[in-house]
C-alpha cells in the first residue's frame, strides 16, 4: 500500500501529496492541478529557480512527451528551447 503524505507540488507550489515510499532519485506526486507525476530530485532543485510560468511550460512539455505513459519530469525538460514558439 502506498503511503501518501502532505507536500507542496514542485510545479504549482500548491498543496499536493507525495508518496513517502518513493525509492531512489524519483519522487511521486499527486497534485489537484497536475495530476499524478514523478519528478527527479535534480529536476525539483532546478525548478526552484524558475518562474511559475517556466515550471508549467516544462511540465506541459514533459506531459506531451509522455503521451499515455506516466509523466516523469527530469532535468532534460529544463533545457527546452521556447524561444521559437
Gaussian input, Z-matrix of N, CA and C with variables (Angstrom, degrees):
# hf/3-21g

backbone

0 1
 N
 C     1     B1
 C     2     B2     1     A1
 N     3     B3     2     A2     1     D1
 C     4     B4     3     A3     2     D2
 C     5     B5     4     A4     3     D3
 N     6     B6     5     A5     4     D4
 C     7     B7     6     A6     5     D5
 C     8     B8     7     A7     6     D6
 N     9     B9     8     A8     7     D7
 C    10    B10     9     A9     8     D8
 C    11    B11    10    A10     9     D9
 N    12    B12    11    A11    10    D10
 C    13    B13    12    A12    11    D11
 C    14    B14    13    A13    12    D12
 N    15    B15    14    A14    13    D13
 C    16    B16    15    A15    14    D14
 C    17    B17    16    A16    15    D15
 N    18    B18    17    A17    16    D16
 C    19    B19    18    A18    17    D17
 C    20    B20    19    A19    18    D18
 N    21    B21    20    A20    19    D19
 C    22    B22    21    A21    20    D20
 C    23    B23    22    A22    21    D21
 N    24    B24    23    A23    22    D22
 C    25    B25    24    A24    23    D23
 C    26    B26    25    A25    24    D24
 N    27    B27    26    A26    25    D25
 C    28    B28    27    A27    26    D26
 C    29    B29    28    A28    27    D27
 N    30    B30    29    A29    28    D28
 C    31    B31    30    A30    29    D29
 C    32    B32    31    A31    30    D30
 N    33    B33    32    A32    31    D31
 C    34    B34    33    A33    32    D32
 C    35    B35    34    A34    33    D33
 N    36    B36    35    A35    34    D34
 C    37    B37    36    A36    35    D35
 C    38    B38    37    A37    36    D36
 N    39    B39    38    A38    37    D37
 C    40    B40    39    A39    38    D38
 C    41    B41    40    A40    39    D39
 N    42    B42    41    A41    40    D40
 C    43    B43    42    A42    41    D41
 C    44    B44    43    A43    42    D42
 N    45    B45    44    A44    43    D43
 C    46    B46    45    A45    44    D44
 C    47    B47    46    A46    45    D45
 N    48    B48    47    A47    46    D46
 C    49    B49    48    A48    47    D47
 C    50    B50    49    A49    48    D48
 N    51    B51    50    A50    49    D49
 C    52    B52    51    A51    50    D50
 C    53    B53    52    A52    51    D51
 N    54    B54    53    A53    52    D52
 C    55    B55    54    A54    53    D53
 C    56    B56    55    A55    54    D54
 N    57    B57    56    A56    55    D55
 C    58    B58    57    A57    56    D56
 C    59    B59    58    A58    57    D57
 N    60    B60    59    A59    58    D58
 C    61    B61    60    A60    59    D59
 C    62    B62    61    A61    60    D60
 N    63    B63    62    A62    61    D61
 C    64    B64    63    A63    62    D62
 C    65    B65    64    A64    63    D63
 N    66    B66    65    A65    64    D64
 C    67    B67    66    A66    65    D65
 C    68    B68    67    A67    66    D66
 N    69    B69    68    A68    67    D67
 C    70    B70    69    A69    68    D68
 C    71    B71    70    A70    69    D69
 N    72    B72    71    A71    70    D70
 C    73    B73    72    A72    71    D71
 C    74    B74    73    A73    72    D72
 N    75    B75    74    A74    73    D73
 C    76    B76    75    A75    74    D74
 C    77    B77    76    A76    75    D75
 N    78    B78    77    A77    76    D76
 C    79    B79    78    A78    77    D77
 C    80    B80    79    A79    78    D78
 N    81    B81    80    A80    79    D79
 C    82    B82    81    A81    80    D80
 C    83    B83    82    A82    81    D81
 N    84    B84    83    A83    82    D82
 C    85    B85    84    A84    83    D83
 C    86    B86    85    A85    84    D84
 N    87    B87    86    A86    85    D85
 C    88    B88    87    A87    86    D86
 C    89    B89    88    A88    87    D87
 N    90    B90    89    A89    88    D88
 C    91    B91    90    A90    89    D89
 C    92    B92    91    A91    90    D90
 N    93    B93    92    A92    91    D91
 C    94    B94    93    A93    92    D92
 C    95    B95    94    A94    93    D93
 N    96    B96    95    A95    94    D94
 C    97    B97    96    A96    95    D95
 C    98    B98    97    A97    96    D96
 N    99    B99    98    A98    97    D97
 C   100   B100    99    A99    98    D98
 C   101   B101   100   A100    99    D99
 N   102   B102   101   A101   100   D100
 C   103   B103   102   A102   101   D101
 C   104   B104   103   A103   102   D102
 N   105   B105   104   A104   103   D103
 C   106   B106   105   A105   104   D104
 C   107   B107   106   A106   105   D105
 N   108   B108   107   A107   106   D106
 C   109   B109   108   A108   107   D107
 C   110   B110   109   A109   108   D108
 N   111   B111   110   A110   109   D109
 C   112   B112   111   A111   110   D110
 C   113   B113   112   A112   111   D111
 N   114   B114   113   A113   112   D112
 C   115   B115   114   A114   113   D113
 C   116   B116   115   A115   114   D114
 N   117   B117   116   A116   115   D115
 C   118   B118   117   A117   116   D116
 C   119   B119   118   A118   117   D117
 N   120   B120   119   A119   118   D118
 C   121   B121   120   A120   119   D119
 C   122   B122   121   A121   120   D120
 N   123   B123   122   A122   121   D121
 C   124   B124   123   A123   122   D122
 C   125   B125   124   A124   123   D123
 N   126   B126   125   A125   124   D124
 C   127   B127   126   A126   125   D125
 C   128   B128   127   A127   126   D126
 N   129   B129   128   A128   127   D127
 C   130   B130   129   A129   128   D128
 C   131   B131   130   A130   129   D129
 N   132   B132   131   A131   130   D130
 C   133   B133   132   A132   131   D131
 C   134   B134   133   A133   132   D132
 N   135   B135   134   A134   133   D133
 C   136   B136   135   A135   134   D134
 C   137   B137   136   A136   135   D135
 N   138   B138   137   A137   136   D136
 C   139   B139   138   A138   137   D137
 C   140   B140   139   A139   138   D138
 N   141   B141   140   A140   139   D139
 C   142   B142   141   A141   140   D140
 C   143   B143   142   A142   141   D141
 N   144   B144   143   A143   142   D142
 C   145   B145   144   A144   143   D143
 C   146   B146   145   A145   144   D144
 N   147   B147   146   A146   145   D145
 C   148   B148   147   A147   146   D146
 C   149   B149   148   A148   147   D147
 N   150   B150   149   A149   148   D148
 C   151   B151   150   A150   149   D149
 C   152   B152   151   A151   150   D150
 N   153   B153   152   A152   151   D151
 C   154   B154   153   A153   152   D152
 C   155   B155   154   A154   153   D153
 N   156   B156   155   A155   154   D154
 C   157   B157   156   A156   155   D155
 C   158   B158   157   A157   156   D156
 N   159   B159   158   A158   157   D157
 C   160   B160   159   A159   158   D158
 C   161   B161   160   A160   159   D159
 N   162   B162   161   A161   160   D160
 C   163   B163   162   A162   161   D161
 C   164   B164   163   A163   162   D162
 N   165   B165   164   A164   163   D163
 C   166   B166   165   A165   164   D164
 C   167   B167   166   A166   165   D165
 N   168   B168   167   A167   166   D166
 C   169   B169   168   A168   167   D167
 C   170   B170   169   A169   168   D168
 N   171   B171   170   A170   169   D169
 C   172   B172   171   A171   170   D170
 C   173   B173   172   A172   171   D171
 N   174   B174   173   A173   172   D172
 C   175   B175   174   A174   173   D173
 C   176   B176   175   A175   174   D174
 N   177   B177   176   A176   175   D175
 C   178   B178   177   A177   176   D176
 C   179   B179   178   A178   177   D177
 N   180   B180   179   A179   178   D178
 C   181   B181   180   A180   179   D179
 C   182   B182   181   A181   180   D180
 N   183   B183   182   A182   181   D181
 C   184   B184   183   A183   182   D182
 C   185   B185   184   A184   183   D183
 N   186   B186   185   A185   184   D184
 C   187   B187   186   A186   185   D185
 C   188   B188   187   A187   186   D186
 N   189   B189   188   A188   187   D187
 C   190   B190   189   A189   188   D188
 C   191   B191   190   A190   189   D189
 N   192   B192   191   A191   190   D190
 C   193   B193   192   A192   191   D191
 C   194   B194   193   A193   192   D192
 N   195   B195   194   A194   193   D193
 C   196   B196   195   A195   194   D194
 C   197   B197   196   A196   195   D195
 N   198   B198   197   A197   196   D196
 C   199   B199   198   A198   197   D197
 C   200   B200   199   A199   198   D198
 N   201   B201   200   A200   199   D199
 C   202   B202   201   A201   200   D200
 C   203   B203   202   A202   201   D201
 N   204   B204   203   A203   202   D202
 C   205   B205   204   A204   203   D203
 C   206   B206   205   A205   204   D204
 N   207   B207   206   A206   205   D205
 C   208   B208   207   A207   206   D206
 C   209   B209   208   A208   207   D207
 N   210   B210   209   A209   208   D208
 C   211   B211   210   A210   209   D209
 C   212   B212   211   A211   210   D210
 N   213   B213   212   A212   211   D211
 C   214   B214   213   A213   212   D212
 C   215   B215   214   A214   213   D213
 N   216   B216   215   A215   214   D214
 C   217   B217   216   A216   215   D215
 C   218   B218   217   A217   216   D216
 N   219   B219   218   A218   217   D217
 C   220   B220   219   A219   218   D218
 C   221   B221   220   A220   219   D219
 N   222   B222   221   A221   220   D220
 C   223   B223   222   A222   221   D221
 C   224   B224   223   A223   222   D222
 N   225   B225   224   A224   223   D223
 C   226   B226   225   A225   224   D224
 C   227   B227   226   A226   225   D225
 N   228   B228   227   A227   226   D226
 C   229   B229   228   A228   227   D227
 C   230   B230   229   A229   228   D228
 N   231   B231   230   A230   229   D229
 C   232   B232   231   A231   230   D230
 C   233   B233   232   A232   231   D231
 N   234   B234   233   A233   232   D232
 C   235   B235   234   A234   233   D233
 C   236   B236   235   A235   234   D234
 N   237   B237   236   A236   235   D235
 C   238   B238   237   A237   236   D236
 C   239   B239   238   A238   237   D237
 N   240   B240   239   A239   238   D238
 C   241   B241   240   A240   239   D239
 C   242   B242   241   A241   240   D240
 N   243   B243   242   A242   241   D241
 C   244   B244   243   A243   242   D242
 C   245   B245   244   A244   243   D243
 N   246   B246   245   A245   244   D244
 C   247   B247   246   A246   245   D245
 C   248   B248   247   A247   246   D246
 N   249   B249   248   A248   247   D247
 C   250   B250   249   A249   248   D248
 C   251   B251   250   A250   249   D249
 N   252   B252   251   A251   250   D250
 C   253   B253   252   A252   251   D251
 C   254   B254   253   A253   252   D252

   B1=1.4613
   B2=1.5335
   B3=1.3034
   B4=1.4587
   B5=1.5209
   B6=1.3180
   B7=1.4575
   B8=1.5255
   B9=1.3223
   B10=1.4634
   B11=1.5230
   B12=1.3341
   B13=1.4521
   B14=1.5283
   B15=1.3330
   B16=1.4630
   B17=1.5256
   B18=1.3200
   B19=1.4633
   B20=1.5213
   B21=1.3140
   B22=1.4642
   B23=1.5268
   B24=1.3264
   B25=1.4627
   B26=1.5323
   B27=1.3475
   B28=1.4649
   B29=1.5308
   B30=1.3328
   B31=1.4665
   B32=1.5225
   B33=1.3470
   B34=1.4646
   B35=1.5271
   B36=1.3404
   B37=1.4729
   B38=1.5269
   B39=1.3389
   B40=1.4582
   B41=1.5255
   B42=1.3356
   B43=1.4625
   B44=1.5188
   B45=1.3128
   B46=1.4619
   B47=1.5201
   B48=1.3120
   B49=1.4583
   B50=1.5166
   B51=1.3333
   B52=1.4613
   B53=1.5211
   B54=1.3157
   B55=1.4589
   B56=1.5222
   B57=1.3290
   B58=1.4668
   B59=1.5214
   B60=1.3286
   B61=1.4620
   B62=1.5244
   B63=1.3245
   B64=1.4608
   B65=1.5226
   B66=1.3160
   B67=1.4636
   B68=1.5245
   B69=1.3214
   B70=1.4590
   B71=1.5161
   B72=1.3264
   B73=1.4616
   B74=1.5292
   B75=1.3264
   B76=1.4672
   B77=1.5250
   B78=1.3325
   B79=1.4633
   B80=1.5245
   B81=1.3180
   B82=1.4634
   B83=1.5263
   B84=1.3305
   B85=1.4612
   B86=1.5206
   B87=1.3262
   B88=1.4641
   B89=1.5264
   B90=1.3362
   B91=1.4656
   B92=1.5294
   B93=1.3474
   B94=1.4709
   B95=1.5282
   B96=1.3312
   B97=1.4662
   B98=1.5235
   B99=1.3375
   B100=1.4706
   B101=1.5226
   B102=1.3213
   B103=1.4575
   B104=1.5176
   B105=1.3226
   B106=1.4634
   B107=1.5215
   B108=1.3223
   B109=1.4647
   B110=1.5190
   B111=1.3242
   B112=1.4609
   B113=1.5193
   B114=1.3299
   B115=1.4624
   B116=1.5233
   B117=1.3213
   B118=1.4639
   B119=1.5252
   B120=1.3342
   B121=1.4644
   B122=1.5228
   B123=1.3346
   B124=1.4672
   B125=1.5260
   B126=1.3323
   B127=1.4687
   B128=1.5248
   B129=1.3374
   B130=1.4660
   B131=1.5225
   B132=1.3245
   B133=1.4677
   B134=1.5288
   B135=1.3212
   B136=1.4587
   B137=1.5345
   B138=1.3273
   B139=1.4633
   B140=1.5266
   B141=1.3381
   B142=1.4656
   B143=1.5212
   B144=1.3390
   B145=1.4574
   B146=1.5197
   B147=1.3231
   B148=1.4659
   B149=1.5227
   B150=1.3224
   B151=1.4636
   B152=1.5243
   B153=1.3266
   B154=1.4643
   B155=1.5269
   B156=1.3302
   B157=1.4690
   B158=1.5281
   B159=1.3320
   B160=1.4706
   B161=1.5252
   B162=1.3370
   B163=1.4652
   B164=1.5218
   B165=1.3299
   B166=1.4636
   B167=1.5269
   B168=1.3247
   B169=1.4642
   B170=1.5315
   B171=1.3181
   B172=1.4603
   B173=1.5212
   B174=1.3384
   B175=1.4639
   B176=1.5302
   B177=1.3314
   B178=1.4711
   B179=1.5285
   B180=1.3261
   B181=1.4647
   B182=1.5329
   B183=1.3252
   B184=1.4729
   B185=1.5268
   B186=1.3508
   B187=1.4631
   B188=1.5285
   B189=1.3326
   B190=1.4683
   B191=1.5267
   B192=1.3284
   B193=1.4641
   B194=1.5285
   B195=1.3340
   B196=1.4700
   B197=1.5270
   B198=1.3361
   B199=1.4640
   B200=1.5167
   B201=1.3347
   B202=1.4628
   B203=1.5261
   B204=1.3210
   B205=1.4633
   B206=1.5245
   B207=1.3163
   B208=1.4614
   B209=1.5270
   B210=1.3260
   B211=1.4601
   B212=1.5248
   B213=1.3200
   B214=1.4625
   B215=1.5203
   B216=1.3320
   B217=1.4582
   B218=1.5286
   B219=1.3298
   B220=1.4639
   B221=1.5207
   B222=1.3231
   B223=1.4691
   B224=1.5220
   B225=1.3231
   B226=1.4697
   B227=1.5245
   B228=1.3215
   B229=1.4625
   B230=1.5244
   B231=1.3271
   B232=1.4573
   B233=1.5093
   B234=1.3126
   B235=1.4629
   B236=1.5231
   B237=1.3353
   B238=1.4633
   B239=1.5221
   B240=1.2980
   B241=1.4547
   B242=1.5189
   B243=1.3317
   B244=1.4661
   B245=1.5273
   B246=1.3240
   B247=1.4621
   B248=1.5262
   B249=1.3305
   B250=1.4634
   B251=1.5253
   B252=1.3128
   B253=1.4716
   B254=1.5171
   A1=110.31
   A2=116.26
   A3=119.81
   A4=110.50
   A5=115.46
   A6=121.19
   A7=109.01
   A8=116.24
   A9=121.10
   A10=109.34
   A11=116.57
   A12=122.41
   A13=109.17
   A14=115.51
   A15=120.31
   A16=109.49
   A17=115.92
   A18=121.31
   A19=108.84
   A20=115.72
   A21=121.95
   A22=107.52
   A23=116.44
   A24=120.35
   A25=109.51
   A26=117.72
   A27=119.79
   A28=113.43
   A29=116.61
   A30=120.47
   A31=110.98
   A32=116.98
   A33=120.87
   A34=114.31
   A35=117.59
   A36=122.67
   A37=112.63
   A38=117.45
   A39=119.36
   A40=110.04
   A41=115.30
   A42=120.15
   A43=110.09
   A44=115.93
   A45=121.81
   A46=107.98
   A47=115.73
   A48=121.58
   A49=108.57
   A50=115.70
   A51=120.76
   A52=107.60
   A53=115.80
   A54=121.50
   A55=108.02
   A56=116.65
   A57=120.63
   A58=112.25
   A59=116.93
   A60=120.46
   A61=112.81
   A62=116.75
   A63=120.05
   A64=109.30
   A65=115.98
   A66=121.31
   A67=110.47
   A68=116.15
   A69=120.29
   A70=113.27
   A71=116.03
   A72=123.26
   A73=112.89
   A74=117.23
   A75=119.73
   A76=111.26
   A77=116.06
   A78=121.08
   A79=108.75
   A80=115.34
   A81=121.29
   A82=109.48
   A83=116.14
   A84=121.91
   A85=111.12
   A86=115.01
   A87=122.85
   A88=106.10
   A89=115.35
   A90=121.81
   A91=109.60
   A92=117.84
   A93=120.00
   A94=112.88
   A95=117.69
   A96=121.02
   A97=113.00
   A98=116.74
   A99=121.29
   A100=113.31
   A101=116.92
   A102=119.82
   A103=110.00
   A104=116.71
   A105=121.48
   A106=109.49
   A107=116.41
   A108=120.06
   A109=109.41
   A110=114.85
   A111=121.42
   A112=107.71
   A113=115.40
   A114=120.31
   A115=108.94
   A116=116.21
   A117=119.42
   A118=109.12
   A119=116.26
   A120=120.55
   A121=111.06
   A122=117.02
   A123=119.87
   A124=111.33
   A125=117.01
   A126=120.07
   A127=110.01
   A128=116.94
   A129=120.65
   A130=109.89
   A131=116.74
   A132=121.48
   A133=110.62
   A134=116.36
   A135=121.65
   A136=110.63
   A137=116.88
   A138=121.61
   A139=111.87
   A140=117.78
   A141=120.47
   A142=111.91
   A143=116.93
   A144=120.09
   A145=114.48
   A146=116.91
   A147=120.45
   A148=112.00
   A149=116.16
   A150=120.93
   A151=109.07
   A152=116.79
   A153=121.64
   A154=110.18
   A155=115.81
   A156=120.59
   A157=110.99
   A158=115.93
   A159=120.38
   A160=111.27
   A161=116.44
   A162=119.88
   A163=110.63
   A164=116.26
   A165=120.56
   A166=110.86
   A167=115.94
   A168=121.71
   A169=110.53
   A170=115.89
   A171=120.91
   A172=111.67
   A173=116.08
   A174=119.05
   A175=110.46
   A176=116.37
   A177=120.42
   A178=110.48
   A179=116.28
   A180=121.84
   A181=109.78
   A182=116.67
   A183=121.06
   A184=110.21
   A185=116.46
   A186=120.87
   A187=110.56
   A188=116.53
   A189=120.89
   A190=111.02
   A191=116.31
   A192=120.99
   A193=110.62
   A194=116.67
   A195=121.20
   A196=111.84
   A197=116.79
   A198=119.89
   A199=110.23
   A200=117.10
   A201=120.91
   A202=112.34
   A203=117.21
   A204=120.99
   A205=110.83
   A206=116.15
   A207=121.04
   A208=108.89
   A209=116.06
   A210=120.89
   A211=109.12
   A212=116.57
   A213=121.26
   A214=107.88
   A215=115.97
   A216=121.31
   A217=108.54
   A218=116.63
   A219=121.69
   A220=109.23
   A221=116.87
   A222=120.05
   A223=111.42
   A224=118.24
   A225=120.61
   A226=110.79
   A227=116.55
   A228=120.24
   A229=111.45
   A230=117.15
   A231=120.31
   A232=112.29
   A233=116.45
   A234=119.19
   A235=112.30
   A236=116.87
   A237=118.25
   A238=109.80
   A239=115.71
   A240=121.83
   A241=108.35
   A242=116.35
   A243=119.99
   A244=111.38
   A245=116.82
   A246=120.28
   A247=112.63
   A248=116.52
   A249=120.47
   A250=113.95
   A251=117.31
   A252=118.69
   A253=111.77
   D1=134.96
   D2=-179.96
   D3=-77.95
   D4=143.32
   D5=177.86
   D6=-108.41
   D7=106.74
   D8=-179.59
   D9=-94.87
   D10=137.52
   D11=179.11
   D12=-126.04
   D13=154.20
   D14=177.48
   D15=-62.39
   D16=140.24
   D17=-178.66
   D18=-156.60
   D19=177.54
   D20=175.03
   D21=-109.90
   D22=130.12
   D23=179.57
   D24=-64.66
   D25=128.28
   D26=179.68
   D27=-70.19
   D28=-11.87
   D29=179.30
   D30=-92.81
   D31=-52.79
   D32=-173.49
   D33=-102.01
   D34=-9.59
   D35=-176.54
   D36=61.59
   D37=23.15
   D38=175.99
   D39=-104.32
   D40=170.11
   D41=179.77
   D42=-59.96
   D43=132.36
   D44=-179.32
   D45=-147.59
   D46=-173.00
   D47=175.49
   D48=-122.08
   D49=148.47
   D50=174.63
   D51=-126.36
   D52=141.38
   D53=177.91
   D54=-78.32
   D55=114.81
   D56=-177.64
   D57=-70.45
   D58=-14.03
   D59=-178.21
   D60=-94.51
   D61=11.37
   D62=178.51
   D63=-60.31
   D64=134.43
   D65=-176.99
   D66=-107.05
   D67=140.76
   D68=174.55
   D69=77.00
   D70=-145.69
   D71=-172.20
   D72=-84.92
   D73=-7.14
   D74=-174.08
   D75=-107.85
   D76=130.35
   D77=177.52
   D78=-111.40
   D79=144.70
   D80=-177.69
   D81=-107.01
   D82=124.42
   D83=-178.68
   D84=-115.02
   D85=154.13
   D86=172.82
   D87=-130.38
   D88=109.25
   D89=-174.72
   D90=-118.87
   D91=140.53
   D92=178.84
   D93=-60.58
   D94=-31.38
   D95=-179.97
   D96=-89.63
   D97=-43.34
   D98=-174.54
   D99=-87.86
   D100=-21.79
   D101=-172.82
   D102=82.55
   D103=-156.91
   D104=179.11
   D105=-87.67
   D106=132.42
   D107=176.22
   D108=-156.47
   D109=164.35
   D110=175.75
   D111=-117.26
   D112=149.94
   D113=179.31
   D114=-145.30
   D115=139.82
   D116=178.77
   D117=-76.26
   D118=154.63
   D119=178.47
   D120=-60.86
   D121=-36.63
   D122=179.95
   D123=-67.85
   D124=-35.60
   D125=176.79
   D126=-68.42
   D127=-39.08
   D128=177.39
   D129=-59.13
   D130=-44.36
   D131=179.51
   D132=-63.31
   D133=-42.84
   D134=-179.90
   D135=-64.16
   D136=-40.27
   D137=-177.52
   D138=-65.32
   D139=-24.55
   D140=-178.69
   D141=-60.41
   D142=-26.80
   D143=-179.16
   D144=-91.30
   D145=3.57
   D146=-175.81
   D147=-102.97
   D148=156.52
   D149=174.89
   D150=-73.56
   D151=163.58
   D152=179.16
   D153=-57.36
   D154=-40.27
   D155=-179.36
   D156=-64.96
   D157=-42.99
   D158=179.17
   D159=-64.03
   D160=-41.56
   D161=-179.75
   D162=-63.21
   D163=-44.67
   D164=-179.36
   D165=-64.81
   D166=-40.39
   D167=178.73
   D168=-58.38
   D169=-45.78
   D170=-179.01
   D171=-69.96
   D172=-35.33
   D173=177.57
   D174=-66.21
   D175=-43.31
   D176=178.89
   D177=-61.44
   D178=-36.83
   D179=177.34
   D180=-63.79
   D181=-45.76
   D182=178.65
   D183=-62.43
   D184=-39.82
   D185=179.96
   D186=-65.83
   D187=-40.14
   D188=179.60
   D189=-63.98
   D190=-41.52
   D191=179.37
   D192=-66.47
   D193=-38.65
   D194=-176.97
   D195=-66.12
   D196=-32.66
   D197=-178.07
   D198=61.13
   D199=-122.05
   D200=-179.71
   D201=-86.79
   D202=-3.06
   D203=-179.04
   D204=-85.32
   D205=170.27
   D206=176.89
   D207=-63.94
   D208=141.97
   D209=179.85
   D210=-83.85
   D211=125.83
   D212=172.63
   D213=-126.78
   D214=114.82
   D215=-179.46
   D216=-88.87
   D217=126.21
   D218=178.66
   D219=-124.57
   D220=176.24
   D221=179.65
   D222=-64.93
   D223=-19.95
   D224=176.57
   D225=-60.14
   D226=-29.79
   D227=-179.49
   D228=-77.83
   D229=-5.73
   D230=178.68
   D231=-87.57
   D232=-14.22
   D233=-174.93
   D234=-105.22
   D235=18.98
   D236=-178.82
   D237=-68.26
   D238=143.34
   D239=-179.46
   D240=-93.51
   D241=107.32
   D242=-177.27
   D243=-101.41
   D244=4.47
   D245=-177.20
   D246=-65.51
   D247=-32.94
   D248=-173.28
   D249=-84.72
   D250=-3.42
   D251=-174.54
   D252=-91.12

